[in-house]
Amino acid sequence: MMNYGVESRGLSSDAGRRQAGAFSAYHMVLLALLITAAAGAAYYLILGETQDAAKDAPERAEPVPITAAPPPPPIAEDNAIATEEEITEASAEPFLPETVTPPLPPLGESDDAVRDALGAIPLGTPGQQYLLTSNIIERSSSALYLMAQGDVPYKLLPIARPKIPFPISDDGLKVTADPAGFSRYDTLSGWLRQIDITAVIESLQWLIPLFREAWSFYGDSSDGFDAAIVNTLDAIVSTPEIDMSEARLIRKEAVWIYEDPAVEALPPLQKQILRMGPDNALIIKAVAGQTRDIWLSSVSSE
């Protein structure tokens, strides 16, 4: 430990003693809490100069006993040093960087923004193919518009209609749908089941204003987009449970229609779900219900 006290060596004048006293006093302020010896030495120098100013002292000052420095003044509460526990508690809090939402692009230039937002989410081949098209948000709003009317937007969906003709079963007494045809839609239901709906909605949340803008092109208010999503999903969930393998078919011109007027009167969207078969219909309805809940939760948090 360095001793900043003066033992009368190297200071042969009052000016020298004043210089040493000022130097030690400065260090006393900085080191008083950590180095008790240095503080005592500084106090000694200050005391020696005060006595020299009161009487003519010889050129060489006699050493005097070193007394302990007075205790430092108490630290004000506002400047109190944090305890180890307080530091530990503060450091335990995780640092959460502020999330910066990028500015919305114009609707006509939003394709890349949609692709980037969904780039890390596995969407399967159908989803990737859908993202390769242009005007993604406008196409999606158009598909929603048709589905909200109860129609099926075949040309806008990422999965094409089955190439295998709609099979029928004719036992000579009645004509019904052949259950073997239900498997034609296994690919669609399997694809929908593996999509992370929560991740998709969260990733597109900041782009929802653009979907609402595209929806307004149909003459409805932008808020109508939210209602259309809920109403469409409700229509899917509320599709009645009908065993289509028992529903009679009758020929009308070049197409088959259902003999039961109640079944034939169902919206095309619900009839399409029923033609997928009971197993696939359950999957479609479950995904729609999950999507509805997630969507309502995201909208309510805005």
LOTIKE-265540 format. One record per residue: y, x, z of N, C-alpha, C in turn; residue in one letter. Coordinates in steps of 0.02 Angstrom, whole numbers, padded with zeros to 5 digits, always signed. Each point is the difference from the previous one (the first is absolute). Layout:
<recs>
YXZYXZYXZA...
</recs>
This chain:
<recs>
-00060+00043+00000+00060-00043+00000+00061+00045+00000M+00048-00014-00042+00060+00041-00006+00048-00019+00056M+00034+00051+00029+00048-00011+00054+00069+00012-00026N+00039-00054-00001+00067+00005-00027+00051+00015+00055Y-00022+00017+00062+00045+00019+00054+00028+00069-00012G+00057+00018+00029+00033+00065-00009-00008+00039+00064V-00024+00061-00004-00008+00042+00058+00054+00053+00000E+00058-00017-00022+00060+00042-00001-00004+00055-00051S-00057+00007-00039-00005+00052-00050+00032-00023-00064R+00039+00042-00031+00028-00014-00066+00060-00044+00003G+00024-00021+00058+00060-00041+00005+00047+00035+00048L+00047+00037-00025+00045+00040+00042+00068-00031+00006S+00010-00059-00023+00066-00031+00003-00007-00074+00012S+00054-00033+00020+00000-00073+00010-00015-00036-00065D+00024+00027-00055-00014-00032-00064-00073+00000-00015A-00034+00055+00017-00072+00002-00011-00035-00050+00042G+00020-00007+00062-00032-00049+00043+00012-00071-00024R+00060-00013-00024+00014-00068-00026-00042-00014-00062R-00008+00050-00043-00041-00010-00060-00072-00014+00019Q-00027+00038+00048-00069-00011+00021-00007-00067+00035A+00051-00019+00038-00004-00064+00035-00001-00058-00049G+00043+00005-00052+00001-00054-00049-00066-00004-00037A-00029+00057-00016-00064+00000-00037-00056-00032+00042F-00002+00020+00065-00053-00027+00043+00011-00074+00014S+00062-00021+00007+00013-00071+00012-00022-00042-00059A+00010+00024-00059-00022-00037-00060-00075-00009+00000Y-00036+00054+00016-00072-00005+00001-00025-00042+00058H+00039-00002+00054-00022-00042+00056-00004-00073-00020M+00048-00021-00042-00001-00070-00022-00062-00014-00042V-00019+00047-00042-00057-00011-00044-00067+00007+00034L-00004+00045+00049-00065+00017+00028-00008-00019+00073L+00047-00039+00028-00002-00014+00071-00064-00037+00020A-00024-00047-00044-00059-00039+00016-00064+00039-00007L+00001+00056-00035-00062+00037-00014-00004+00067+00035L+00056+00036+00010-00002+00068+00026+00043+00003+00064I-00031-00006+00056+00037-00002+00064+00034+00067+00014T-00033+00054-00016+00028+00066+00014+00064+00012-00039A+00000-00021-00064+00060+00009-00041+00057-00041+00027A-00015-00060+00024+00052-00042+00029+00030+00033+00062A-00045+00030+00042+00026+00033+00060+00044+00059-00016G-00020+00038-00049+00040+00057-00021+00068-00021-00025A+00001-00053-00040+00064-00025-00025+00045-00023+00056A-00030-00033+00049+00040-00022+00057+00030+00060+00037Y-00040+00054+00006+00025+00060+00034+00060+00028-00036Y-00003+00004-00067+00056+00028-00038+00063-00042+00008L-00008-00065-00001+00058-00043+00008+00031+00010+00069I-00043+00005+00051+00025+00010+00068+00035+00067+00007L-00028+00053-00033+00031+00066+00004+00069+00000-00031G+00009-00034-00056+00066-00001-00031+00050-00038+00041E-00023-00052+00034+00047-00038+00042+00025+00042+00057T-00044+00041+00030+00021+00044+00055+00046+00054-00025Q-00013+00028-00060+00044+00052-00028+00069-00026-00013D+00006-00063-00019+00066-00028-00013+00039-00009+00064A-00034-00007+00057+00035-00012+00064+00023+00065+00032A-00031+00058-00012+00020+00063+00032-00013+00057-00049K+00032+00057+00016-00010+00058-00043-00067+00030+00016D-00045-00004-00043-00067+00027+00010-00004+00070-00027A-00041+00043+00027-00008+00067-00030-00027-00006-00071P+00010+00055-00036-00019-00002-00071-00073-00015-00008E-00042+00027+00047-00072-00014-00003-00015-00052+00053R-00021-00059-00021-00014-00054+00047-00065+00013+00036A+00002-00009+00068-00062+00007+00038-00045-00060-00015E-00064+00013-00006-00046-00057-00012-00003-00046+00060P-00003-00060-00012-00004-00051+00053-00067-00035-00007V-00023-00030+00054-00065-00035-00003+00004-00057-00050P-00055-00008-00036-00005-00054-00049-00024-00063+00034I+00040-00050-00004-00018-00064+00030-00025-00048-00054T-00039-00048+00023-00028-00048-00048+00054-00044-00029A-00006-00015-00063+00048-00044-00034-00007-00071+00026A+00055-00036+00002-00005-00071+00021-00042-00039-00050P-00033-00051+00024-00042-00040-00046+00042-00031-00055P-00028-00006-00060+00038-00031-00055+00012-00073+00014P+00054-00027-00028+00014-00071+00011-00055-00043-00030P-00012-00058+00030-00054-00044-00026+00015-00022-00071P-00052-00007-00039+00008-00021-00070+00011-00075-00002I+00050-00021-00038+00014-00072-00006-00059-00035-00032A-00010-00063+00021-00058-00038-00025+00001-00007-00076E+00061-00005-00028+00003-00009-00073-00026+00060-00037D+00005+00061+00033-00023+00061-00033-00065+00025+00029N-00035-00042+00037-00062+00021+00033-00051+00022-00051A-00039+00051+00019-00051+00026-00044-00061-00046+00004I-00028-00018-00057-00058-00044-00001-00059+00033+00033A-00037-00039+00037-00060+00025+00032-00055+00009-00052T-00052+00037+00020-00057+00012-00045-00033-00065-00020E-00005-00048+00048-00030-00064-00015+00041-00038-00052E+00067+00002+00009+00043-00035-00048-00007+00030-00070E-00003+00067-00002-00008+00033-00065-00066-00018-00032I-00053-00003+00042-00066-00017-00026-00001-00071-00028T+00032-00047+00039+00002-00069-00023+00038-00007-00065E+00056+00037-00004+00041-00005-00061-00037+00028-00061A-00035+00057+00012-00036+00030-00057-00060-00040-00021S-00024-00044+00046-00059-00040-00017+00016-00055-00050A+00064-00018-00005+00018-00053-00046-00003+00027-00072E-00038-00032-00043-00007+00025-00069+00064-00007-00039P+00011+00047-00045+00058-00003-00043-00017-00042-00061F+00036-00053-00010-00012-00045-00056+00057+00006-00050L-00012+00032-00057+00055+00005-00048+00019-00068-00028P+00063-00006-00014+00025-00064-00026-00025-00011-00071E-00028-00059-00011-00025-00017-00067+00058-00019-00045T+00005+00034-00056+00054-00013-00047-00028-00040-00059V+00025-00060-00009-00022-00042-00055+00039+00018-00063T-00034+00016-00055+00037+00018-00061+00037-00060-00027P+00053+00012-00037+00038-00056-00029-00042-00038-00051P+00012-00065-00005-00037-00040-00048+00020+00018-00072L-00049+00009-00043+00017+00012-00071+00016-00067-00033P+00031+00002-00058+00009-00063-00037-00068-00030-00017P-00003-00066-00005-00062-00034-00014-00033+00027-00063L+00039+00011-00053-00028+00024-00063-00024+00071+00002G+00013+00037+00055-00021+00069+00005-00043+00011+00063E-00035-00052+00020-00036+00001+00064-00073+00019-00006S-00027+00008-00060-00072+00013-00007-00021+00064+00037D+00037+00053-00009-00018+00063+00033+00003-00007+00076D+00048-00038+00025+00005-00010+00072-00061-00036+00027A-00025-00050-00037-00060-00036+00021-00060+00046-00001V-00007+00040-00053-00057+00046-00005+00002+00051+00056R+00060+00027+00015+00005+00049+00054-00017-00032+00068D+00023-00061+00010-00012-00034+00064-00074-00012+00013A-00038-00014-00054-00071-00016+00007-00045+00059-00018L+00030+00057-00014-00039+00057-00025-00054+00024+00046G+00011-00005+00066-00049+00027+00048-00051-00052+00022A+00003-00061-00026-00045-00054+00021-00054-00008-00053I-00064+00003+00020-00054-00011-00049+00001-00072-00027P+00012-00007-00064+00004-00066-00030-00057-00013-00050L-00044+00048-00007-00054-00010-00048+00024+00003-00072G-00047-00002-00045+00018+00002-00071+00044-00058-00022T-00014-00062+00020+00044-00056-00020+00072+00009+00024P+00008+00022+00062+00067+00009+00026+00037+00056-00036G-00034+00055-00014+00032+00055-00036+00019-00021-00071Q-00042-00039-00032+00016-00024-00067+00061-00047+00002Q+00004-00039+00052+00057-00046+00006+00066+00039+00008Y-00003+00056+00036+00060+00040+00011+00021+00039-00063L-00045+00005-00048+00017+00034-00063+00041-00044-00046L+00001-00065+00014+00040-00045-00043+00074+00009+00016T+00041-00029-00041+00072+00002+00011+00024-00065+00032S+00060+00002+00028+00030-00058+00033-00048-00029+00053N-00022+00044+00046-00050-00020+00049+00025-00056+00044I+00061+00006+00025+00026-00051+00045+00010-00066-00037I+00026+00002-00061+00010-00062-00038-00066-00033-00016E-00051+00040-00018-00066-00027-00015-00031-00032+00062R+00008+00032+00057-00027-00026+00062+00033-00066+00019S+00066-00003-00009+00035-00062+00014-00021-00056-00047S-00013+00018-00063-00024-00050-00048-00069-00026+00019S-00044+00045+00021-00066-00021+00022+00004-00045+00061A+00044+00017+00046+00009-00043+00059+00027-00068-00020L+00046-00001-00047+00029-00064-00021-00055-00046-00028Y-00044+00027-00042-00054-00041-00028-00049-00023+00054L-00016+00044+00045-00047-00018+00054+00031-00052+00047M+00065+00005+00010+00033-00050+00043-00002-00069-00032A-00006-00003-00067-00008-00064-00035-00073-00023-00001Q-00044+00040+00029-00071-00018-00001-00038+00027-00059G+00032+00040-00043-00033+00028-00059-00030+00069+00015D-00038+00024-00047-00031+00066+00006+00032+00046-00053V+00035+00053+00021+00033+00044-00049-00049+00051-00029P-00046-00023-00041-00052+00044-00025+00029+00062-00035Y+00052-00009-00039+00027+00055-00039+00039+00050+00043K+00016-00019+00061+00040+00044+00043-00041+00032+00054L-00062-00022+00009-00042+00028+00053-00028+00068-00020L-00011+00045+00049-00026+00067-00017-00073+00000-00021P-00036-00056+00012-00070-00004-00020-00007-00053-00055I-00032+00019-00054-00007-00047-00056-00051-00054+00017A+00003-00056-00037-00049-00053+00009-00069+00024-00020R-00051-00026+00032-00069+00021-00016-00014-00010-00075P-00033+00049-00030-00018-00005-00070-00062-00044-00011K-00040-00006+00054-00061-00041-00005+00020-00074-00001I-00024-00039-00046+00018-00071-00003-00019-00036+00065P+00036-00053+00014-00013-00041+00059-00070-00031-00007F-00049+00020+00042-00068-00026-00009-00008-00069+00032P-00041-00041-00030-00014-00067+00026-00075-00009+00009I-00017-00049+00041-00070-00017+00012-00010-00073-00020S-00046-00011-00045-00013-00068-00025-00074-00016+00010D-00014-00045+00047-00070-00018+00014-00021-00065-00035D+00041-00024-00045-00014-00061-00036+00029-00061+00033G+00017+00006+00064+00030-00056+00036+00074+00011+00015L+00016+00061+00012+00069+00016+00015+00015+00072-00022K+00063+00011-00011+00024+00067-00019+00044+00025+00056V-00014+00059+00025+00039+00030+00054+00013+00073-00017T+00042+00031+00042+00012+00072-00008-00061+00038+00023A-00018+00051-00038-00057+00041+00017+00022+00051+00054D-00033+00001+00058+00019+00047+00053-00002+00073-00022P-00038+00014-00052-00003+00069-00023+00068+00024-00025A+00043-00047-00018+00066+00019-00025+00049+00022+00054G-00016-00013+00063+00045+00019+00054+00010+00075+00005F-00052+00037-00019+00004+00073+00007+00050+00031-00048S+00023-00038-00048+00050+00026-00046+00064+00020+00036R+00011-00029+00060+00062+00012+00037-00010+00046+00060Y-00058+00030+00005-00012+00046+00056+00047+00059-00002D+00016+00024-00060+00046+00057-00006+00069-00017+00028T+00024-00059-00017+00066-00020+00023+00002-00006+00077L-00048-00035+00029+00000-00009+00072-00010+00067+00037S-00043+00043-00028-00011+00065+00030+00063+00043-00002G+00036-00004-00055+00062+00039-00005+00052-00025+00050W+00009-00065+00006+00049-00027+00047-00018+00017+00072L-00064+00002+00015-00022+00012+00069+00015+00071+00023R+00001+00048-00047+00010+00070+00021+00074+00021+00002Q+00045-00044-00019+00071+00017+00000+00028-00005+00071I+00039+00050+00020+00034-00001+00065+00064-00041-00008D-00004-00064+00016+00056-00045-00011+00060+00021+00043I-00013+00019+00062+00055+00021+00044+00038+00059-00030T-00036+00050-00023+00033+00059-00029+00040-00018-00062A-00026-00045-00041+00035-00020-00061+00066-00034+00017V-00002-00048+00046+00060-00038+00017+00051+00046+00034I-00023+00043+00045+00047+00046+00034+00032+00048-00050E-00038+00023-00048+00027+00048-00049+00050-00032-00046S-00009-00065-00014+00046-00034-00046+00056-00037+00036L+00002+00005+00066+00048-00039+00039+00072+00012-00023Q+00017+00063-00011+00070+00015-00018+00017-00022-00071W-00051-00018-00040+00012-00023-00068+00000-00077-00006L-00012-00034+00055-00003-00073-00001+00064-00031-00029I+00060+00027+00013+00060-00030-00032-00005-00001-00076P-00033+00048-00030-00007+00000-00073-00049-00054-00023L-00053-00012+00039-00046-00055-00016+00037-00067+00004F+00042-00007+00050+00039-00062+00007+00050-00007-00057R+00028+00056-00021+00046-00003-00058-00037-00022-00062E-00059+00027-00013-00039-00020-00058-00020-00074+00005A-00014-00023+00060-00019-00070+00009+00057-00046-00017W+00061+00021+00014+00058-00043-00013+00010-00014-00074S-00032+00039-00044+00005-00012-00072-00030-00067-00020F-00043-00027+00042-00031-00064-00015+00041-00060+00025Y+00062+00014+00018+00045-00054+00020-00004-00019+00072G-00042+00034+00038-00006-00014+00071+00041+00051+00039D+00016-00016+00062+00037+00048+00042-00046+00058+00016S+00031+00057+00018-00040+00059+00016-00044-00012+00061S+00023-00043+00046-00041-00016+00059-00063-00039-00019D+00001-00032-00059-00058-00038-00022-00060+00044-00012G+00011+00066-00010-00055+00046-00010-00046+00001+00061F+00030+00003+00059-00039+00002+00062-00042-00063+00008D+00031-00057-00013-00036-00064+00007-00056-00005-00052A+00012+00026-00060-00051-00004-00053-00062+00040+00020A+00010+00057+00031-00057+00040+00022-00042-00038+00051I+00034-00029+00050-00036-00036+00052-00036-00061-00029V+00035-00037-00042-00030-00061-00029-00060+00016-00045N+00005+00054-00038-00056+00020-00043-00060+00021+00041T+00012+00040+00052-00056+00022+00042-00030-00059+00038L+00043-00047+00021-00026-00060+00034-00045-00040-00047D+00020-00005-00064-00040-00037-00048-00069+00032-00009A-00002+00066-00001-00064+00035-00007-00044-00012+00062I+00031+00008+00059-00038-00009+00062-00027-00071+00007V+00039-00048-00023-00020-00070+00007-00045-00026-00055S-00024+00045-00043-00048-00021-00052-00060-00033+00033T-00018-00061-00021-00057-00034+00033-00066+00036-00012P-00046-00010+00046-00066+00030-00008-00045-00050-00037E-00014+00016-00061-00041-00043-00043-00054+00042-00032I-00061-00025+00003-00055+00035-00032+00003-00015-00075D+00029+00046-00037+00010-00011-00072-00066-00002-00039M-00053+00025+00030-00064-00003-00034-00028-00071+00001S+00031-00045+00040-00021-00069+00002+00051-00047-00032E+00058+00027-00018+00051-00042-00031-00017-00012-00074A-00007-00063-00018-00019-00017-00069+00056+00017-00050R-00022+00022-00057+00046+00015-00055-00012-00050-00057L+00054-00018-00033-00005-00042-00059+00040+00033-00057I-00023-00014-00059+00032+00031-00058+00060-00042-00021R+00056+00033-00009+00060-00033-00026+00026+00043-00057K-00013-00026-00061+00016+00039-00060-00036+00067+00003E+00036+00055+00002-00033+00065-00004-00007+00034+00068A+00018-00034+00053-00002+00031+00066-00040-00043+00048V-00021+00032+00054-00033-00035+00054+00051-00016+00055W-00003-00061+00026+00042-00020+00055-00045-00028+00055I+00027-00006+00060-00039-00026+00055+00000-00076-00001Y-00058-00027+00011-00007-00072-00001+00037-00033+00058E+00001+00033+00057+00035-00027+00058+00075+00008-00010D+00038-00055-00003+00072+00005-00011+00036+00041+00053P-00025-00003+00063+00032+00038+00053-00006+00075-00011A-00057+00021-00026-00009+00071-00014+00041+00020-00061V-00002-00041-00052+00038+00016-00061+00074+00000+00012E+00024-00039+00049+00072-00004+00013+00026+00059+00041A-00044+00042+00025+00023+00058+00038+00042+00046-00044L+00048+00035+00029+00039+00048-00039-00045+00052-00032P+00018+00024-00059-00041+00052-00033-00015+00060+00044P+00048+00018+00043-00010+00058+00044-00059-00013+00048L-00002-00059+00029-00055-00015+00047-00066-00009-00037Q+00000-00030-00059-00062-00006-00038-00027+00068-00020K+00045+00046-00016-00022+00068-00017-00034+00033+00059Q+00027-00009+00060-00030+00028+00059-00070-00030+00012I-00006-00065-00010-00065-00032+00009-00051+00024-00050L+00022+00014-00062-00047+00024-00052-00024+00071+00014R+00031+00034+00047-00023+00067+00019-00062-00002+00044M-00017-00059+00025-00058-00006+00043+00020+00002+00073G-00041-00026+00045+00019-00006+00070+00013+00066+00034P-00040+00051-00014+00009+00065+00033+00066+00033-00020D+00013+00001-00065+00063+00030-00024+00060-00041+00022N-00007-00066+00002+00055-00043+00022+00018+00015+00072A-00049+00011+00043+00014+00016+00069+00039+00066+00007L-00018+00049-00042+00036+00063+00001+00073-00009-00022I+00009-00037-00055+00068-00011-00026+00043-00037+00051I-00028-00049+00032+00038-00040+00049+00016+00043+00062K-00047+00041+00020+00011+00043+00058+00056+00051-00014A-00001+00030-00059+00053+00048-00019+00067-00035-00003V+00001-00061-00027+00063-00038-00005+00027-00016+00070A-00044-00020+00045+00022-00014+00068+00027+00061+00035G-00033+00056-00009+00024+00062+00030+00068+00020-00028Q+00007-00006-00066+00063+00017-00033+00056-00045+00025T-00014-00064+00009+00050-00047+00025+00025+00021+00069R-00045+00017+00044+00019+00019+00068+00042+00064+00000D-00021+00049-00039+00037+00063-00003+00069-00010-00031I+00003-00041-00052+00064-00014-00032+00048-00034+00048W-00022-00051+00035+00043-00036+00046+00024+00046+00056L-00043+00045+00022+00019+00047+00053+00053+00048-00026S-00006+00023-00061+00049+00048-00028+00067-00034-00012S-00002-00062-00023+00063-00036-00013+00037-00015+00066V-00037-00018+00051+00032-00017+00064+00030+00061+00033S-00023+00060-00017+00027+00061+00030+00061+00027-00037S+00020-00032-00054+00058+00025-00039+00065-00012+00039E
</recs>
